Amino acid sequence: MNKYIKLAIPFAVGIVVYLIGCFAIDFADKAVIGGEPQLTHAIWIYLSIFIGVIVGLILEPIPPALVGLIGVAIAVFFKVGPAKSGDPEAVISSGSAINWGLTGFSNSTVWLIFAAFAIGLGYQQSGLGRRLALALVQKLGKSTLGLGYAIALTDGILAPFIPSNTARSGGVIYPIVSSIPPMFDSYPDKNPRKIGSYVMWVSLAITCVTSSMFLTGLAPNLLAVTTAAKSGVAEISWLNWFIAFLPAGILLFILTPLLCYIIYPPEAKGSSEVVTWAKDEYTKLGLITSREKWMIGISVFALVFWILSSVDAVKGSFIEINATTTAVFVIIFMLAAKIISWNDFLSNKPAWNVLTWFATLVALAEGLKNVGFLGWFSEILKAYLVGFSPMAAILGLVLAFYLLHYFFASTTAHVTALLVLFIVMAQAIEGVNVYLVTVLMMLSLGIMGIITPYGTGPSPVYFGSGYIKGADFWRLGTIFGLIFLVVFLIIEVPWVLYVVGDMITPAAAVAP
């Protein structure tokens, strides 16, 4: 599709949505359910902007961060988005409009995401990520299955600290993994199934699992927590997220390399050449450097204080540090230890890009509530969701939230477009614990990335390698997507709802 057509479509969709809204308001006696709340022009202006942004994020005619920035700018221009801007009698000043538009840049979770990207840069600059991967390959790489587990362990160790699975899997793991197949005379156009196809698929599949295992394993996880908070759902802590996904996470982490080996078996079962290569590459790195030692210590510091910030026993004490504050200290320590330079920090384009992107999306998500759209939409849903049992509703919401990812080329766009609406649907069903349902939906964000060749950041990297043909990619995505979903529904739903629900629910959680 021509990029100019892609650029025009979001604006066209936004205009059509607004015209539909004008028709609904002008030609209906009351576009409301039960008399309140009222559907206003401000709601439809904002909704048309919001939907236009979602279409732009899906088509990506320009960088996603710029799409979000344009959406906020248009909303600020029309003075829709700030609190009470949906009230026809409210007077919204230009100052309050721009203050709302910039609220995302003051959000602590957005800065946590930004800081975590800088931490990922530290792993790359220090060489610790590569050393770790090579160490595991030379220990486990004698067999092809062992190589799969070496890839899994590398990703699992890095996942808590590098929230961009594109940087983690595509930036750290892929360069090493892509060096292995040629040793077996395995290339995209020659003997791809010998070993290249297997290592590429296991790399992608395992990063989807680890992206769900840790709150900081996937940037959209953090965005989802903040987006949910804007809808009145209490934030989940780092430790509680880990506990919530623990049983399914452990099972999938252990089984995924083996399932890949069985379902998409390599022709080569192993070779000492990989171990020899890894040892040679590891030897070239030399002795562990002071920067790597500092990076290990700083990582331990971050992990300890991220966990402590989730423990009730230390809350309110002098050792409690907010997760974002911990991440800021990590950056300071990396600069002090010369793991990264100030120029490295300033030139970290992915970090600054995600800061702008997520800051605008957080503001846009909050605007849905401010203009009154969520209140209006929840009233409509109540009329249609009466009679659903809580369990049927929960399973239906989780299943729909997961499968709708087929329509999104970005987990971030998925969160922005659907999470708030699904929370509103949950709130409209009597007897549903909205907090726990929201947690279940957020926990699925990582594993849903497996279903398509565009479902998560690293997907295009591995698809583009050429080792996995298009038909195989879709077939494997369907198979593993179904496996991940079944495990999630059978294990995660009862675990979260009936076993650890009370433990992971904060006092501030919204009552069902």
Stockholm file with secondary structure:
# STOCKHOLM 1.0

chainA/1-512         MNKYIKLAIPFAVGIVVYLIGCFAIDFADKAVIGGEPQLTHAIWIYLSIFIGVIVGLILEPIPPALVGLIGVAIAVFFKVGPAKSGDPEAVISSGSAINWGLTGFSNSTVWLIFAAFAIGLGYQQSGLGRRLALALVQKLGKSTLGLGYAIALTDGILAPFIPSNTARSGGVIYPIVSSIPPMFDSYPDKNPRKIGSYVMWVSLAITCVTSSMFLTGLAPNLLAVTTAAKSGVAEISWLNWFIAFLPAGILLFILTPLLCYIIYPPEAKGSSEVVTWAKDEYTKLGLITSREKWMIGISVFALVFWILSSVDAVKGSFIEINATTTAVFVIIFMLAAKIISWNDFLSNKPAWNVLTWFATLVALAEGLKNVGFLGWFSEILKAYLVGFSPMAAILGLVLAFYLLHYFFASTTAHVTALLVLFIVMAQAIEGVNVYLVTVLMMLSLGIMGIITPYGTGPSPVYFGSGYIKGADFWRLGTIFGLIFLVVFLIIEVPWVLYVVGDMITPAAAVAP
#=GR chainA/1-512 SS CCHHHHHHHHHHHHHHHHHHHHHHHHHSSCCSSTTCSCCCHHHHHHHHHHHHHHHHHHHCSSCHHHHHHHHHHHHHHHTCSSTTTTCTTCCCCHHHHHHHHTGGGGCHHHHHHHHHHHHHHHHHHHSHHHHHHHHHHHHHTTBHHHHHHHHHHHHHHHTTTCCCHIIIIIIIIHHHHTTSGGGGTCBTTBSGGGTHHHHHHHHHHHHHHHHHHCGGGSHHHHHHHHHHHHTTCCCCCHHHHHHHHHHHHHHHHHHHHHHHHHHSCCSCCBCHHHHHHHHHHHHHHCSCCHHHHHHHHHHHHHHHHHHHTTCGGGTTSTTCCCHHHHHHHHHHHHHHTTSSCHHHHHTCHHHHHHHHHHHHHHHHHHHHHHTTHHHHHHHHHHHHHTTCCHHHHHHHHHHHHHHGGGGCSCHHHHIIIIIHHHHHHHHTSTTCCHHHHHHHHHHTTTGGGGGSTTSSTTHHHHHHTSSSCHHHHHHHHHHHHHHHHHHIIIIIHHIIIIISHHHHCCTTSCCC
#=GC SS_cons         CCHHHHHHHHHHHHHHHHHHHHHHHHHSSCCSSTTCSCCCHHHHHHHHHHHHHHHHHHHCSSCHHHHHHHHHHHHHHHTCSSTTTTCTTCCCCHHHHHHHHTGGGGCHHHHHHHHHHHHHHHHHHHSHHHHHHHHHHHHHTTBHHHHHHHHHHHHHHHTTTCCCHIIIIIIIIHHHHTTSGGGGTCBTTBSGGGTHHHHHHHHHHHHHHHHHHCGGGSHHHHHHHHHHHHTTCCCCCHHHHHHHHHHHHHHHHHHHHHHHHHHSCCSCCBCHHHHHHHHHHHHHHCSCCHHHHHHHHHHHHHHHHHHHTTCGGGTTSTTCCCHHHHHHHHHHHHHHTTSSCHHHHHTCHHHHHHHHHHHHHHHHHHHHHHTTHHHHHHHHHHHHHTTCCHHHHHHHHHHHHHHGGGGCSCHHHHIIIIIHHHHHHHHTSTTCCHHHHHHHHHHTTTGGGGGSTTSSTTHHHHHHTSSSCHHHHHHHHHHHHHHHHHHIIIIIHHIIIIISHHHHCCTTSCCC
//
